[in-house]
């Protein structure tokens, strides 16, 4: 149950992900990134599933696609070829959930897409039962395997309870008000508290840990930075989150924050002019 979260804004798109690799018992086996970059497109690829599959897809996408639009047009065929070509009996699970984020010239904006390689119905049902979610509602949204779908401005996986998500984003009027580093870490902290089965039949455990990676794509390229490390996580032990994360209801953010004095004056004049109409 890796954490992969997408934030698509006007001037950038971000993936906020964790770095925990665990086994069926929920024991932390290794720590590393679940999001990789293709700076020449520019784009990001993230994976929920066996970590070994991600560099394989990164390699093929790097050399096959000159732009993000080409990637989106051809990724279904590429993933299908990878699934048929590689020997997944060697320890790499064929069950993957991929996320693709980048700048689309054709759309004139940043965009995010997702794709599952298998039927995730049983896993989604198990997650909903573990978290007390609406089973019927989440099952209705299960995507078709091997079909690319476009996300909206945001996507959280695993899904958070409505009250927690509302608290995290309470001070944001639009997606552009979201601070990917600050709010993204809040999302990961909340996901870290979830104790669920990684797959049907596995014992419930905490799966989000290691570190928080903020990957950002702009029209100029890609940047990556670690925004937090959970130093208490130990290889060979289960993940044990600290006290339950309870995000406070944030006040509405000042729309003038970050503007110069001239920009503030111009905005106020426009607001006064609009009020007189």
ChimeraX attribute file (.defattr): number of C-alpha atoms within 10 A of each C-alpha:
attribute: neighborCount
match mode: 1-to-1
recipient: residues
	/A:1	25
	/A:2	26
	/A:3	26
	/A:4	27
	/A:5	23
	/A:6	28
	/A:7	26
	/A:8	26
	/A:9	20
	/A:10	11
	/A:11	12
	/A:12	20
	/A:13	27
	/A:14	28
	/A:15	31
	/A:16	29
	/A:17	31
	/A:18	31
	/A:19	23
	/A:20	26
	/A:21	24
	/A:22	26
	/A:23	14
	/A:24	14
	/A:25	14
	/A:26	23
	/A:27	19
	/A:28	23
	/A:29	14
	/A:30	14
	/A:31	17
	/A:32	13
	/A:33	19
	/A:34	26
	/A:35	27
	/A:36	19
	/A:37	23
	/A:38	22
	/A:39	18
	/A:40	15
	/A:41	24
	/A:42	21
	/A:43	31
	/A:44	27
	/A:45	24
	/A:46	29
	/A:47	27
	/A:48	22
	/A:49	21
	/A:50	18
	/A:51	21
	/A:52	13
	/A:53	21
	/A:54	20
	/A:55	16
	/A:56	13
	/A:57	19
	/A:58	17
	/A:59	11
	/A:60	14
	/A:61	22
	/A:62	17
	/A:63	9
	/A:64	13
	/A:65	18
	/A:66	14
	/A:67	20
	/A:68	25
	/A:69	19
	/A:70	14
	/A:71	19
	/A:72	20
	/A:73	12
	/A:74	15
	/A:75	22
	/A:76	15
	/A:77	12
	/A:78	15
	/A:79	20
	/A:80	12
	/A:81	11
	/A:82	16
	/A:83	17
	/A:84	10
	/A:85	9
	/A:86	13
	/A:87	12
	/A:88	14
	/A:89	8
	/A:90	7
	/A:91	9
	/A:92	15
	/A:93	15
	/A:94	18
	/A:95	17
	/A:96	22
	/A:97	20
	/A:98	22
	/A:99	25
	/A:100	25
	/A:101	29
	/A:102	33
	/A:103	26
	/A:104	20
	/A:105	12
	/A:106	8
	/A:107	9
	/A:108	8
	/A:109	16
	/A:110	24
	/A:111	25
	/A:112	27
	/A:113	18
	/A:114	20
	/A:115	22
	/A:116	23
	/A:117	20
	/A:118	14
	/A:119	15
	/A:120	19
	/A:121	16
	/A:122	12
	/A:123	17
	/A:124	19
	/A:125	19
	/A:126	20
	/A:127	25
	/A:128	19
	/A:129	14
	/A:130	14
	/A:131	15
	/A:132	10
	/A:133	17
	/A:134	11
	/A:135	15
	/A:136	10
	/A:137	11
	/A:138	15
	/A:139	16
	/A:140	9
	/A:141	10
	/A:142	14
	/A:143	18
	/A:144	15
	/A:145	14
	/A:146	18
	/A:147	13
	/A:148	21
	/A:149	15
	/A:150	14
	/A:151	17
	/A:152	12
	/A:153	17
	/A:154	15
	/A:155	18
	/A:156	19
	/A:157	16
	/A:158	21
	/A:159	20
	/A:160	17
	/A:161	14
	/A:162	9
	/A:163	9
	/A:164	19
	/A:165	16
	/A:166	15
	/A:167	15
	/A:168	22
	/A:169	23
	/A:170	17
	/A:171	16
	/A:172	19
	/A:173	12
	/A:174	10
	/A:175	15
	/A:176	15
	/A:177	16
	/A:178	20
	/A:179	13
	/A:180	25
	/A:181	19
	/A:182	11
	/A:183	17
	/A:184	24
	/A:185	22
	/A:186	20
	/A:187	28
	/A:188	27
	/A:189	21
	/A:190	22
	/A:191	27
	/A:192	24
	/A:193	21
	/A:194	23
	/A:195	20
	/A:196	21
	/A:197	22
	/A:198	23
	/A:199	16
	/A:200	14
	/A:201	10
	/A:202	13
	/A:203	13
	/A:204	18
	/A:205	21
	/A:206	23
	/A:207	30
	/A:208	32
	/A:209	31
	/A:210	24
	/A:211	22
	/A:212	25
	/A:213	26
	/A:214	22
	/A:215	25
	/A:216	25
	/A:217	26
	/A:218	19
	/A:219	19
	/A:220	12
	/A:221	17
	/A:222	22
	/A:223	14
	/A:224	16
	/A:225	12
	/A:226	15
	/A:227	15
	/A:228	16
	/A:229	14
	/A:230	16
	/A:231	9
	/A:232	12
	/A:233	19
	/A:234	17
	/A:235	16
	/A:236	13
	/A:237	13
	/A:238	18
	/A:239	25
	/A:240	16
	/A:241	20
	/A:242	11
	/A:243	7
	/A:244	11
	/A:245	16
	/A:246	13
	/A:247	19
	/A:248	11
	/A:249	13
	/A:250	13
	/A:251	10
	/A:252	12
	/A:253	13
	/A:254	10
	/A:255	12
	/A:256	13
	/A:257	8
	/A:258	9
	/A:259	11
	/A:260	10
	/A:261	10
	/A:262	9
	/A:263	12
	/A:264	15
	/A:265	13
	/A:266	11
	/A:267	15
	/A:268	13
	/A:269	12
	/A:270	11
	/A:271	11
	/A:272	10
	/A:273	10
	/A:274	9
	/A:275	8
	/A:276	6
	/A:277	5
